[in-house]
Amino acid sequence: MKNHKTLGVDNLTRQTKIIDRGRVADTFWTRFKGLMGVRQLVPGDGLLITASNNIHTHFMAIPLDVFYVNPAQVVVGLDIALTPWRIGWPRRGAYYVIETPVGTIAHTGSRVGDQLKLWIETTMATQRSAN
């Protein structure tokens, strides 16, 4: 059995939903891999990277809107349409980085100082074996 985590992120300040079916990168491997290999992110999708205050988009195929969030879940920085092969500057106080499809920041009206609510649902998934 394997834990499957589904991420949701709400912007409480703007009363908008940022992510409703995202992923969580909270292990060495999931943080290392991030969204490498992903060819498309649809609205409502995204990735939460824990224990991080910056990212890079090396080996990425798509640009991203990026939220930098402190432990109190307040936005401390934003990158709009960060293109592949770039480095997002470290944001002082950030503990989470949230990668979303381009257009998410504009669509949700998100700004530095906004209060977010991150929620993670964990379910146990059984892995089938081929016989």
C-alpha positions as CSV (number, residue, x, y, z in Angstrom):
1,M,0.0,0.0,0.0
2,K,1.1,3.5,-0.8
3,N,0.0,6.9,0.5
4,H,-1.5,9.1,-2.2
5,K,-1.7,12.8,-1.3
6,T,-4.0,15.3,-3.0
7,L,-3.3,19.0,-2.5
8,G,-5.8,21.8,-2.4
9,V,-4.9,25.5,-2.0
10,D,-7.4,28.3,-1.4
11,N,-6.7,32.0,-1.4
12,L,-8.7,33.2,1.6
13,T,-7.9,36.9,1.0
14,R,-9.3,36.8,-2.6
15,Q,-11.8,34.0,-1.9
16,T,-10.5,32.0,-4.9
17,K,-9.4,28.4,-5.4
18,I,-5.8,28.1,-6.6
19,I,-5.5,24.3,-6.7
20,D,-8.0,21.6,-6.2
21,R,-6.2,18.5,-7.4
22,G,-2.5,19.1,-6.9
23,R,0.4,17.0,-5.9
24,V,2.8,17.1,-2.9
25,A,6.6,16.9,-3.1
26,D,7.8,16.2,0.4
27,T,10.4,13.6,0.0
28,F,13.9,13.8,-1.5
29,W,12.8,12.1,-4.7
30,T,9.5,13.9,-5.2
31,R,11.2,17.3,-4.6
32,F,14.0,16.4,-7.0
33,K,11.7,15.3,-9.7
34,G,9.1,18.1,-9.2
35,L,7.3,18.6,-12.5
36,M,10.1,17.4,-14.8
37,G,8.5,15.5,-17.7
38,V,5.1,17.2,-17.3
39,R,4.0,18.6,-20.7
40,Q,0.9,20.4,-19.5
41,L,-0.7,21.6,-16.3
42,V,-4.4,22.3,-16.4
43,P,-6.2,24.9,-14.3
44,G,-6.7,23.5,-10.8
45,D,-3.5,21.4,-11.0
46,G,-0.2,22.2,-9.3
47,L,2.6,21.1,-7.1
48,L,3.5,22.0,-3.5
49,I,7.2,21.7,-2.7
50,T,7.8,21.6,1.1
51,A,10.8,23.0,3.0
52,S,11.9,25.2,0.1
53,N,12.3,28.9,-0.6
54,N,13.3,28.8,-4.3
55,I,13.1,26.6,-7.4
56,H,14.6,26.1,-10.8
57,T,12.9,25.2,-14.0
58,H,15.8,23.2,-15.5
59,F,14.6,20.3,-17.6
60,M,11.1,21.6,-17.6
61,A,8.9,21.7,-20.7
62,I,6.4,24.4,-19.6
63,P,6.4,27.8,-17.9
64,L,4.9,28.2,-14.4
65,D,3.3,30.7,-12.2
66,V,5.0,30.3,-8.8
67,F,3.8,31.2,-5.3
68,Y,6.4,31.4,-2.4
69,V,4.6,30.9,0.9
70,N,5.8,31.2,4.5
71,P,4.9,28.8,7.3
72,A,1.9,30.8,8.3
73,Q,0.6,30.2,4.7
74,V,1.0,33.9,3.6
75,V,2.3,34.6,0.1
76,V,5.8,36.2,0.4
77,G,6.7,36.2,-3.3
78,L,5.4,35.5,-6.8
79,D,6.9,34.6,-10.2
80,I,4.7,35.1,-13.2
81,A,5.3,32.8,-16.2
82,L,8.7,31.5,-15.0
83,T,10.0,29.9,-18.2
84,P,12.1,26.7,-18.5
85,W,15.8,26.9,-17.7
86,R,15.4,29.7,-15.2
87,I,16.0,30.0,-11.4
88,G,13.4,31.5,-9.1
89,W,15.2,33.8,-6.6
90,P,15.1,32.6,-3.0
91,R,12.3,34.4,-1.1
92,R,13.1,35.3,2.5
93,G,10.7,33.6,4.9
94,A,9.3,31.1,2.3
95,Y,8.9,27.5,3.4
96,Y,6.6,26.3,0.6
97,V,6.8,26.8,-3.1
98,I,3.6,26.2,-5.1
99,E,4.0,25.6,-8.9
100,T,0.8,26.3,-10.9
101,P,-0.2,26.7,-14.6
102,V,0.6,30.0,-16.2
103,G,-2.3,32.4,-15.7
104,T,-3.2,31.2,-12.2
105,I,-1.8,34.3,-10.5
106,A,-3.8,36.6,-12.8
107,H,-6.9,34.5,-12.8
108,T,-7.1,34.3,-9.0
109,G,-5.9,37.9,-8.4
110,S,-3.3,36.7,-6.0
111,R,-0.8,39.2,-4.5
112,V,2.0,39.2,-2.0
113,G,0.5,39.3,1.5
114,D,-2.5,37.1,0.6
115,Q,-3.5,34.5,3.2
116,L,-3.7,31.0,1.8
117,K,-5.1,27.8,3.1
118,L,-3.2,24.6,2.1
119,W,-5.0,21.3,2.7
120,I,-3.7,17.8,1.9
121,E,-5.9,14.7,1.8
122,T,-4.0,11.4,2.3
123,T,-5.5,8.2,1.1
124,M,-4.1,4.7,1.1
125,A,-3.9,3.2,-2.4
126,T,-3.2,-0.5,-3.0
127,Q,-0.9,-1.3,-5.8
128,R,-1.9,-4.1,-8.1
129,S,0.7,-6.6,-9.0
130,A,0.7,-8.2,-12.5
131,N,0.2,-12.0,-12.3
